[in-house]
Amino acid sequence: MEAGYFELICDEPPYSVVLTATGPRVPDVLRALRLLTGLSLWRGKELTRRLPATIFGDVPRETADAAVAVLLAAGADAESREGPPRQLAVPRAPSA
């Protein structure tokens, strides 16, 4: 029996959360980053020095929107971006 992989048309594309600016309340943004990602203060500061920075990639829309809301509430500029459609693995014949 041959296994096949199909992408459903109703599958939503993945989203990315991009931090574009920290704004005037940098400590609050660093706390929000730590809450969302678990990064240390030092790693969060390094991330905010290289903006725009992708915080999350390949997440569902609800997760991306929630993360953007937390970052916006902390005073940062962030957005969720729709990514390219997921690429499914090409089926291979089983090895003998």
N, C-alpha and C positions, 0 to 999 in steps of 0.2 A: 504494500500500500504506500502510496506516495504522499508525503506531507507537503502541504502548501501554506503559504503565508499571504495574508491579504490585509490591506489597509482599508478600513471602513471609511466611507466618505464622511460619516458623522463624527469621526475622531477630530477633536480640536487640536490645533497646532500648539506646540510648546511656547512658553513665554519666558522672557528674561527680565530680571529686575536690574535696572541700571541707575546708579547713583551719579547724578550729573554735577551737583554742587552741595557743599556742606552747609552753606548759609552762615549766619552770625552765631548760631548756638552749637558750636562744634562739640562741646562735652555731651550735650543731649543726643547729638547724632551718633557719637561714639557709643553711648549707652544703648541706643536703638540697634546699632550694628551688633553689639555684643548680645543683646536679647535675641536678635534674629538668627545670627550665625554662630554664636559661641566664640567669636574671635576674642583674643586678648586685647587690652588697650593698645599695646604696641603694634599689633597686627592691624588693628582698626585704623590707627594713625597712618600707618604705611599705605593702607588701601586708599585713604582719603587724599593722600598726596598725589595719586595717579588717577585723576578723574578725567573723563568718565570711567567708572569702574563697574563691571558686572558683578552684582552681589549674588544672584541666583541665576542659573540657566536651566532650561528644559524643565520648567515647573508648570503645573496647571494654572489656568487663568485666575482662579480663586486665591491660590497661594500667592501669586504675583501681586494681585490687587491688595491683599491684606498686608504684604510686606511694604508696598509703596505707601499705604495709608499710615503705617507706623513711622516710616521715614519722613513723610510729610508732616506728621504731627510733631516730630522732633525738630522741625525747622529746615530739613534738607530739601533739595530738589531731586526728585526721583521719578522714574517712569517705568512702566512695563511695556516691553516691546515684543511683538509677535515674531517668533522665530520661523525658520524654514520648516516645512513639514518633516516629520520624523522619517528617517530612512530605515526601512526594515531590512533585515539580513536576507541575502539571496539564499534560497534553499540549496543545500548541497546534497549530493548523493551520499548515503552512508558508506563509510570506509570499511573495507573488508578486513 
